[in-house]
């Protein structure tokens, strides 16, 4: 079974393409709107599909933006646990 397969079902081509780009990257930066003190569920779901080896030992960062003054600060507090 390859890394992006789940019970014999092959991942879509676009998802495999993104995984290849992640593996080749020197660092990872995620820029997203804040959603309920976190990143949007579709983004979280997409990132969960990649094996941990795609991110291993790479510098990474998360940039969030929000319309509220404190929404994003709560997100960073929750991520620090």
Backbone torsions as a table, in degrees:
resi	resn	phi	psi	omega
1	UNK	NA	129.7	178.2
2	UNK	-76.3	170.4	-174.6
3	UNK	-63.7	-32.6	-176.3
4	UNK	-102.7	29.9	176.1
5	UNK	-107.7	149.5	176.7
6	UNK	-135.2	112.5	-179.0
7	UNK	48.4	47.8	175.5
8	UNK	81.1	1.2	179.8
9	UNK	-99.8	122.0	-179.3
10	UNK	-75.9	140.5	177.8
11	UNK	-66.4	153.6	176.6
12	UNK	-60.1	154.3	-178.2
13	UNK	-58.5	-39.6	-178.0
14	UNK	-64.7	-34.3	179.4
15	UNK	-71.9	-39.7	175.5
16	UNK	-64.1	-37.1	178.4
17	UNK	-64.5	-43.8	178.5
18	UNK	-64.3	-39.3	178.9
19	UNK	-62.6	-40.0	177.4
20	UNK	-62.7	-41.4	178.5
21	UNK	-66.0	-37.7	176.8
22	UNK	-62.3	-43.0	-179.2
23	UNK	-64.0	-35.3	-178.7
24	UNK	-80.0	-19.7	-174.7
25	UNK	-71.0	149.2	176.0
26	UNK	-84.6	-24.0	-179.5
27	UNK	-153.3	165.5	-179.4
28	UNK	-130.1	128.3	174.7
29	UNK	-127.3	126.8	177.9
30	UNK	-107.1	124.1	176.8
31	UNK	-116.3	123.0	-174.6
32	UNK	-154.0	157.0	170.6
33	UNK	-72.1	150.3	175.7
34	UNK	-76.6	137.2	178.1
35	UNK	-135.8	109.2	178.2
36	UNK	53.3	47.4	178.9
37	UNK	66.4	26.8	179.0
38	UNK	-158.1	-169.7	173.6
39	UNK	-85.3	158.3	-179.3
40	UNK	-59.5	143.2	-179.2
41	UNK	-53.8	-40.7	178.7
42	UNK	-61.6	-36.8	177.9
43	UNK	-67.3	-44.8	177.9
44	UNK	-59.9	-43.5	179.4
45	UNK	-62.1	-43.4	179.7
46	UNK	-63.1	-44.8	-179.4
47	UNK	-65.4	-31.4	178.6
48	UNK	-68.2	-21.0	-179.7
49	UNK	-72.4	-22.2	-177.0
50	UNK	-83.5	140.5	176.5
51	UNK	-67.6	154.4	-178.3
52	UNK	-60.2	-26.4	179.1
53	UNK	-61.9	-22.9	178.5
54	UNK	-68.2	-26.2	-177.7
55	UNK	-107.4	-12.4	-169.4
56	UNK	-55.3	130.3	173.7
57	UNK	59.6	30.4	177.4
58	UNK	-112.0	138.2	172.7
59	UNK	-61.6	141.7	-178.7
60	UNK	-143.7	159.9	178.7
61	UNK	-151.5	155.0	177.2
62	UNK	-124.6	126.7	176.9
63	UNK	-117.5	119.8	179.6
64	UNK	-119.7	151.9	175.0
65	UNK	-134.4	153.7	-175.0
66	UNK	-150.8	157.5	175.9
67	UNK	-82.2	-21.1	179.7
68	UNK	-90.7	162.5	-177.9
69	UNK	-77.5	-30.8	-174.2
70	UNK	-117.1	-3.0	-175.8
71	UNK	-57.3	-49.5	-177.2
72	UNK	-68.6	-32.6	179.1
73	UNK	-64.2	-34.6	176.5
74	UNK	-65.6	-35.8	178.8
75	UNK	-61.0	-44.3	-179.0
76	UNK	-67.1	-35.2	176.9
77	UNK	-65.2	-41.6	179.8
78	UNK	-67.6	-35.1	-179.1
79	UNK	-74.6	-18.8	-175.0
80	UNK	-80.9	-5.7	-179.9
81	UNK	-81.7	NA	NA
